[in-house]
Amino acid sequence: MKDALEMNEPMKPLLRYITNTLSLLALFGMISTGLILKFILPPGSGRMHGKGFGGGKPVLTWLGQSRHEWGDWHFYISIAFLVLMAIHIILNWNWIRVTAWGTRQHPQPWLRKSLSILIVIFILCAIFVPFMIKVQAIG
């Protein structure tokens, strides 16, 4: 009798294909919204300038959305991309493990193992350290 892991094995290539395709689309979405925020609606384009009611420069929009709305799109697409990258790593974990550590028959040299550990530590620090730093008010 096949266990659950072996039965799900035929679905892995399809799941990898879907994950990779959605990741590519999310990457293009992040790039395009980032370019919109940088060049089409630069900082300051979402403010009213001048004195009095309606006396300032109008808020710039592109395709009916302001800079802040495009920033929201950029943020949510980035979160989706991070989730898809986590799924991608999970789906390819065996390859990552064998490349970093090797197998019993073909172990990797200690230098590659050490570099792998350093990379994992760096990634974990990049993820968790920002949440450990306290925000302080100035003034």
C-alpha positions in Angstrom: 0.0 0.0 0.0 1.3 3.4 -1.0 1.7 6.0 1.7 0.3 9.6 1.4 3.6 11.0 0.3 4.0 8.6 -2.7 0.4 9.2 -3.8 0.8 13.0 -3.9 4.0 12.7 -6.0 2.3 12.9 -9.4 0.7 16.2 -8.3 4.0 17.8 -7.5 5.0 18.8 -11.1 1.6 20.4 -11.7 1.8 22.2 -8.3 5.3 23.4 -9.1 4.2 24.7 -12.5 1.2 26.6 -11.0 3.4 28.0 -8.2 6.1 29.1 -10.6 3.7 30.7 -13.0 1.9 32.6 -10.3 5.3 33.7 -8.9 6.3 35.0 -12.2 3.1 37.0 -12.6 3.5 38.3 -9.0 7.0 39.4 -9.8 5.9 41.2 -12.9 3.1 42.8 -10.9 5.7 44.0 -8.3 7.9 45.4 -10.9 5.2 47.2 -12.8 3.6 48.7 -9.6 7.0 49.7 -8.4 7.7 51.5 -11.7 4.4 53.2 -11.5 5.2 54.4 -8.0 8.7 55.5 -8.9 8.1 57.2 -12.3 4.4 57.9 -13.0 3.3 58.8 -9.5 6.4 60.0 -7.7 6.5 61.1 -4.0 4.4 64.2 -3.5 1.9 63.4 -6.3 -0.7 62.4 -3.7 -0.8 65.7 -1.8 -2.8 68.9 -2.1 -0.5 71.9 -2.3 -1.5 75.5 -1.7 -3.8 77.3 0.7 -7.5 77.2 1.1 -10.1 74.8 0.0 -9.4 73.5 -3.6 -6.7 76.0 -4.1 -3.9 73.5 -4.4 -2.5 71.2 -7.1 -4.9 68.2 -7.7 -3.9 64.7 -6.6 -2.4 62.8 -9.5 -4.0 59.5 -10.5 -3.2 56.8 -13.1 -5.9 54.5 -14.3 -8.1 56.0 -11.7 -5.9 55.2 -8.7 -3.7 57.5 -6.6 -0.2 56.8 -5.4 -1.4 55.4 -2.1 -3.8 53.0 -3.8 -1.0 51.8 -6.1 1.2 51.4 -3.0 -1.5 49.1 -1.5 -1.5 47.0 -4.7 2.3 46.8 -4.6 2.2 45.7 -0.9 -0.4 43.0 -1.4 1.3 41.6 -4.5 4.5 41.5 -2.6 2.9 39.5 0.2 1.4 37.1 -2.3 4.9 36.7 -3.9 6.4 35.9 -0.4 3.8 33.2 0.2 4.4 31.7 -3.3 8.2 31.7 -2.6 7.6 29.9 0.7 5.5 27.3 -1.2 8.2 27.1 -3.9 10.8 26.3 -1.2 8.6 23.7 0.4 8.0 21.9 -3.0 11.7 21.9 -3.8 13.0 21.1 -0.3 14.5 17.7 -1.3 16.6 19.3 -4.0 17.7 22.1 -1.6 18.6 19.6 1.1 20.6 17.3 -1.2 22.4 20.3 -2.8 23.3 21.8 0.6 24.0 18.6 2.6 24.4 15.8 0.1 23.5 12.2 0.6 25.1 9.4 2.6 26.7 8.1 -0.5 27.8 11.6 -1.7 28.2 14.0 1.2 28.9 17.6 0.5 32.2 19.2 1.7 32.1 21.0 5.1 32.5 24.4 3.4 29.3 24.0 1.4 27.5 22.9 4.6 28.9 25.9 6.5 27.8 28.3 3.8 24.4 26.7 3.7 24.0 27.2 7.5 25.1 30.9 7.1 22.6 31.5 4.4 19.8 30.0 6.4 20.8 32.2 9.4 21.0 35.3 7.2 17.5 34.6 5.8 16.0 34.0 9.3 17.6 37.2 10.6 16.3 39.2 7.6 12.8 37.9 8.3 12.7 38.2 12.1 15.0 40.9 13.2 12.8 43.8 11.9 10.0 42.6 14.2 12.4 42.6 17.3 13.5 46.3 16.9 11.4 48.7 18.9 9.9 51.7 17.1 10.8 54.9 19.0 9.1 58.3 18.6 11.4 61.3 18.0 10.9 64.5 19.9 
